[in-house]
Amino acid sequence: MLTVMQGALDMELSAPALRCLQSGMAPRPAVRTLLDRGHGIDALKLMARLLPKVYVVAWLCECARDVPLEWNDRAGVALANAWVREPNETHRYAALNFWTADQKRTLGAWLAAASGWSGGSLTPPGAAAVPPPDKMTALAAMAVINKLSMLDSVAFECRREAFIERAIHLLADA
């Protein structure tokens, strides 16, 4: 199991954010501390890394549900939702292929990438396996949440914090 400090280092939290964390902190209090001290981006990084990948993707799908989306974004959400409901290689590859085909790197593509990078291999079936780095789902989650937050650039920070608040309860408290 990934510890808070391992996750913080893995996601390259800022030095000020790292100073807010204590050895042995539980995930939820760690993310809450970062939020309360104004380190929203670091809180997002840490939460996205510490949650189980299927929870991350489900959270992203829930956040996207409240926003009017273009057809291609809705398609990416649908692929991610399919993987959440049935996290198998067929759904993961479909999401991964959607990411690969989307040259504009839309919101939907990043959401599909979050599930496509959740495990397995980055190469097609039958090719030598190339597993994605373990933090790739978290990196995709950061892109999704930041893109969703940017839909109202004036309220960017408030929106990002509200998206984090939706899932903070999923983190371990002790």
C-alpha positions as CSV (number, residue, x, y, z in Angstrom):
1,M,0.0,0.0,0.0
2,L,1.3,3.4,-1.0
3,T,1.9,5.7,1.9
4,V,1.1,9.5,1.9
5,M,4.8,10.4,1.8
6,Q,5.5,7.9,-1.0
7,G,2.6,9.3,-3.0
8,A,3.7,12.9,-2.2
9,L,7.2,12.2,-3.5
10,D,6.0,10.2,-6.5
11,M,3.7,13.1,-7.6
12,E,6.4,15.7,-6.9
13,L,4.5,17.8,-4.5
14,S,5.9,21.3,-4.0
15,A,8.3,21.9,-1.1
16,P,5.8,24.1,0.8
17,A,3.2,21.3,0.5
18,L,5.7,18.6,1.6
19,R,6.5,20.7,4.7
20,C,2.8,20.5,5.7
21,L,2.8,16.7,5.8
22,Q,3.9,14.6,8.7
23,S,5.3,11.1,8.6
24,G,2.6,8.5,9.2
25,M,-0.3,10.8,8.2
26,A,-3.4,9.1,6.9
27,P,-4.5,10.0,3.4
28,R,-7.7,12.0,4.2
29,P,-6.1,14.2,6.8
30,A,-3.1,14.8,4.5
31,V,-5.2,16.0,1.6
32,R,-7.4,18.0,4.0
33,T,-4.3,19.7,5.4
34,L,-3.1,20.6,1.9
35,L,-6.4,22.1,1.0
36,D,-6.8,24.0,4.2
37,R,-3.3,25.5,3.7
38,G,-3.9,26.6,0.2
39,H,-2.1,23.9,-1.7
40,G,-5.0,22.9,-4.0
41,I,-2.9,21.5,-6.8
42,D,-0.8,19.5,-4.4
43,A,-4.0,18.2,-2.7
44,L,-5.3,17.1,-6.1
45,K,-2.0,15.4,-7.0
46,L,-1.9,13.5,-3.7
47,M,-5.5,12.4,-3.7
48,A,-5.4,11.3,-7.4
49,R,-2.4,9.1,-6.5
50,L,-3.6,7.6,-3.3
51,L,-7.1,6.6,-4.3
52,P,-7.6,3.2,-6.0
53,K,-7.6,3.7,-9.8
54,V,-11.2,2.6,-10.3
55,Y,-12.2,5.1,-7.6
56,V,-10.3,7.9,-9.4
57,V,-12.0,7.1,-12.8
58,A,-15.4,6.9,-11.2
59,W,-14.8,10.2,-9.5
60,L,-13.8,11.8,-12.7
61,C,-16.9,10.5,-14.5
62,E,-19.0,11.9,-11.7
63,C,-17.4,15.3,-12.0
64,A,-17.9,15.3,-15.8
65,R,-21.5,14.4,-15.4
66,D,-22.5,17.9,-14.2
67,V,-20.9,19.7,-17.1
68,P,-22.2,20.2,-20.7
69,L,-19.8,18.3,-22.9
70,E,-19.0,18.0,-26.6
71,W,-19.8,14.7,-28.3
72,N,-16.2,13.5,-28.2
73,D,-15.9,14.3,-24.5
74,R,-19.1,12.3,-23.8
75,A,-17.6,9.4,-25.8
76,G,-14.5,9.4,-23.5
77,V,-16.7,9.6,-20.4
78,A,-18.8,6.6,-21.7
79,L,-15.6,4.5,-22.3
80,A,-14.3,5.4,-18.8
81,N,-17.7,4.6,-17.3
82,A,-17.7,1.2,-19.1
83,W,-14.3,0.4,-17.5
84,V,-15.5,1.5,-14.1
85,R,-18.6,-0.8,-14.3
86,E,-16.5,-3.7,-15.7
87,P,-12.8,-3.1,-15.3
88,N,-11.5,-5.6,-17.8
89,E,-9.0,-5.4,-20.6
90,T,-11.6,-5.0,-23.4
91,H,-12.9,-1.8,-21.8
92,R,-9.4,-0.6,-20.8
93,Y,-8.1,-1.1,-24.4
94,A,-11.1,0.7,-25.8
95,A,-10.3,3.7,-23.6
96,L,-6.6,3.5,-24.4
97,N,-7.4,3.5,-28.1
98,F,-9.7,6.5,-27.7
99,W,-6.8,8.4,-26.1
100,T,-4.4,7.4,-28.9
101,A,-6.8,8.5,-31.6
102,D,-7.6,11.9,-30.1
103,Q,-4.9,14.2,-31.3
104,K,-6.5,17.3,-29.6
105,R,-6.2,15.8,-26.1
106,T,-9.7,16.7,-25.2
107,L,-11.3,16.3,-21.8
108,G,-12.9,13.0,-23.0
109,A,-9.5,11.7,-24.2
110,W,-7.9,12.5,-20.8
111,L,-10.8,10.8,-19.0
112,A,-10.4,7.7,-21.2
113,A,-6.6,7.8,-20.6
114,A,-7.2,7.6,-16.8
115,S,-8.8,4.2,-17.3
116,G,-6.6,3.2,-20.2
117,W,-3.5,3.8,-18.1
118,S,-4.9,1.9,-15.0
119,G,-2.8,-1.2,-15.6
120,G,-2.3,-3.9,-18.2
121,S,-0.1,-2.9,-21.1
122,L,0.3,0.2,-23.3
123,T,0.9,-2.0,-26.3
124,P,-1.7,-3.8,-28.4
125,P,-2.7,-7.3,-27.5
126,G,-0.1,-9.8,-28.6
127,A,2.8,-7.4,-28.5
128,A,5.4,-7.4,-25.8
129,A,3.8,-5.9,-22.7
130,V,4.7,-2.4,-21.6
131,P,3.0,-1.5,-18.4
132,P,2.2,2.1,-17.8
133,P,4.0,3.8,-14.9
134,D,1.8,3.5,-11.8
135,K,1.1,7.2,-11.5
136,M,-0.3,7.6,-15.0
137,T,-4.0,7.4,-13.9
138,A,-3.3,10.2,-11.3
139,L,-1.6,12.3,-14.0
140,A,-4.6,11.9,-16.3
141,A,-6.9,12.8,-13.4
142,M,-5.1,16.0,-12.8
143,A,-5.6,16.9,-16.4
144,V,-9.3,16.1,-16.2
145,I,-10.0,18.0,-13.0
146,N,-8.0,21.0,-14.2
147,K,-9.8,21.1,-17.6
148,L,-13.1,20.8,-15.8
149,S,-12.1,23.6,-13.4
150,M,-11.0,25.8,-16.3
151,L,-14.5,25.8,-17.8
152,D,-15.0,28.7,-15.5
153,S,-11.6,30.3,-15.3
154,V,-12.7,33.0,-12.9
155,A,-13.7,30.3,-10.3
156,F,-10.9,27.9,-11.2
157,E,-9.5,27.4,-7.7
158,C,-13.0,27.1,-6.1
159,R,-14.1,24.6,-8.8
160,R,-11.0,22.5,-8.4
161,E,-11.4,22.4,-4.6
162,A,-15.1,21.5,-5.0
163,F,-14.1,18.6,-7.3
164,I,-11.6,17.4,-4.7
165,E,-14.2,17.7,-1.9
166,R,-16.5,15.2,-3.9
167,A,-14.0,12.4,-3.4
168,I,-12.0,13.2,-0.3
169,H,-14.3,11.0,1.8
170,L,-13.1,8.0,-0.2
171,L,-9.6,8.3,1.3
172,A,-8.6,6.4,4.4
173,D,-9.0,8.5,7.6
174,A,-6.6,6.5,9.7
